[in-house]
Amino acid sequence: MNKYIKPRDEQIKVRTPKPPFAFVPAKGMWINWNGNDGRYWRRRVRCGDVILSKPPIQEAAKPKTTKEGKKK
């Protein structure tokens, strides 16, 4: 299951748990809520570094595509 998160505040810098260990963008990002990744993100939500959020309208409206570029 995927969820959309964003930093609680623009000054907070939260890194992703896997390489390249990039920062979560201020506008937010989709994350995997299951497994080890999910455990990491649930801890970040509990401590208040990130919040669960709704994606921006243009993010929600994007059609999902496969690697070949075909729409699902």
N, C-alpha and C positions, 0 to 999 in steps of 0.2 A: 504494500500500500504506500502510495506517495502522498506527501503533504507539502504545503508551501510554507516556508518560514522566512522571516527577515529579522535583522538585528533589532533589539528593543529600542536602541538609540543609534543615531548616525555616528556617534563617536566610538561606539563599541566595535571592536574588530574581533570576529570569531572565525577561526580557521576550520576548514573541512577536515574530516578525520582521515582521508586518504590522499596520497600524492595526486597533485602537486601541492597540497595543503594551502590552497588559495583561500582568500577571505570571502565570507558570504557578502554578496553585493548589498548595498543599502536598499535597493528595490526588492530584494528577496530572491529566493531560488527554490526549485523543487528538490526534495530530498527523499531518500528511502527511509521509511518509518519502521521497517522490519529488520531483524537480525542485529548484528553488531553495530551497524550504522545507526539503526533506530535507537539502540541503547545510548549511544553517544548523544544523539539529538534530543532524546527525552531528558537526559541530564542537563543539557544546555537550556531547555525550556524550564525545567524545575528551578535552576539557579537564576533564571531571569535574563540570560544573555541574549536569547532569541525568543520570538513569539510566533505562534501559529497565526497565519494570516491568509487572506484571500488573494489570489494572484491578480495582477493588474488586468484590466479588460482585454488588452491585446494579447497577453499571455494565455488567458483562458480561451480565447477564440482561435488560437492557432490549431490547425488540423495536425493530428499526429501522423508521421510518415515513417515508413520502414527505411532500412539502409539504402534500398534501391531508389528511394525518392517517391514511391507510390503511396497514395493516401490509403489509410486503413478504413 
